[in-house]
């Protein structure tokens, strides 16, 4: 079920921006892991929402 569609542009480095409305709705934070996969010619993003509290406490730029 699709509530609303969003359009993104692929940047030069292959990056896309997840719209703020989606980040807020899902509670996504910088540094959170995302799994990507292709199925039937479509790209899917799978966020580990159950373990996000562990990820959001880590600085994504920090190398331990």
Secondary structure, 3 states (H helix, E strand, C coil): CCCCCCCCCCCCCCCCCCCHHHHHHHCCCCCCCEEEEEECCEEEEEECCCCHHHHHCCCCCCCC
